[in-house]
Amino acid sequence: MNQEVNLPFQGVELFVKREDDIHPFVSGNKYRKLKYNIQEALHKKYTTLLTFGGAYSNHIAAVASAGKMSGLNTIGIIRGDELEKQIPNNATLQFAQNQGMQFKFVSRTDYRDKTSQAFIDNLVKEFGAFYLVPEGGTNPLAVKGCEEILNGDDSHFDYICSAVGTGGTISGIINSAFSHQKVLGFPALKGDFLKEDIIKFATKSNWELISEYHFGGYAKINEELITFINSFKSKTGIPLDPIYTGKMMFGIVDLIKTGYFPKGSKILAIHTGGLQGITGMNVALKRKKLPLIEID
Ligand SMILES: *Cc1c(COP(=O)(O)O)cnc(C)c1O
């Protein structure tokens, strides 16, 4: 569903595609990214999904839940061996465990090695055969799923905006966008490597990355962003997550204010979900004595 954002914008229209409403646990783009991967795993008669993620990972939560619904075992290789003792204080990991996910905690150093053949071979020795879903879930089948985010009713928008993590979601959006539309990506992390990753999957060139709104890097947030997220929710009724959609929306509103979009532009922002991560982020914010993100 596309929901209009009723804020006093001068001369542009902004709508939000509420992909966060797709499913209560497998929200937004993670549902899209897993759909064809799970079909493939079942088709190839795998009984187990294995994937990777960090402490608050939306992807870990989604794989745990989607695996359970599909009758597949799930294994999560988790970044940070200190987290093993903190499951009860970590809403994401606790949720994933309740869905039946089995964890293996690895040090940050070992985690860096996770795509090497030796690392994978050791996992096969330990767990037996599994269908491997990469960190963040991006692969060709994930991009195929994300091509279903836009539909024919969205053709009148001039701009399509999406948060960017690994680039799989925006690649799907680019592939299904019309050539008269411009796709804007808002990276949630620093670094130029994303462009190369998107080029690998994207079939068109009507897109651009807006790299000024990462707030210092992945999962880094400050008081200004928290205030924005809380005020956006109270004014529009739309909750945003602090890691992806909050930064994207902050960027869109800032670009509107500074006249980036020509008068009359119709903008569609994709709400990619991620709201499950707020509880975990609030624990960290409380520790840092920062204001909390409001939840219903
Ligand atoms: C994972 C995630 C993204 C990033 O998606 P990529 O396909 O990795 O670019 C964006 N928004 C939310 C809410 C996410 O959970």
The ligand as a MOL file (V3000), in Angstrom:
LIG
                    3D

  0  0  0     0  0            999 V3000
M  V30 BEGIN CTAB
M  V30 COUNTS 15 15 0 0 0
M  V30 BEGIN ATOM
M  V30 1 C 18.3910 -5.1770 5.0530 0
M  V30 2 C 17.6560 -3.8840 4.9480 0
M  V30 3 C 17.9260 -2.9340 3.9500 0
M  V30 4 C 19.0600 -3.1050 2.9760 0
M  V30 5 O 18.7560 -3.9560 1.9380 0
M  V30 6 P 19.8950 -4.3670 0.9050 0
M  V30 7 O 19.2040 -5.2420 -0.0470 0
M  V30 8 O 20.9260 -5.1110 1.7010 0
M  V30 9 O 20.4640 -3.1500 0.3090 0
M  V30 10 C 17.1590 -1.7930 3.8900 0
M  V30 11 N 16.1800 -1.5700 4.7960 0
M  V30 12 C 15.9010 -2.4250 5.7700 0
M  V30 13 C 14.8460 -2.0910 6.7350 0
M  V30 14 C 16.6260 -3.6060 5.8870 0
M  V30 15 O 16.3490 -4.4620 6.8930 0
M  V30 END ATOM
M  V30 BEGIN BOND
M  V30 1 1 1 2
M  V30 2 1 2 3
M  V30 3 2 2 14
M  V30 4 1 3 4
M  V30 5 2 3 10
M  V30 6 1 4 5
M  V30 7 1 5 6
M  V30 8 2 6 7
M  V30 9 1 6 8
M  V30 10 1 6 9
M  V30 11 1 10 11
M  V30 12 2 11 12
M  V30 13 1 12 13
M  V30 14 1 12 14
M  V30 15 1 14 15
M  V30 END BOND
M  V30 END CTAB
M  END
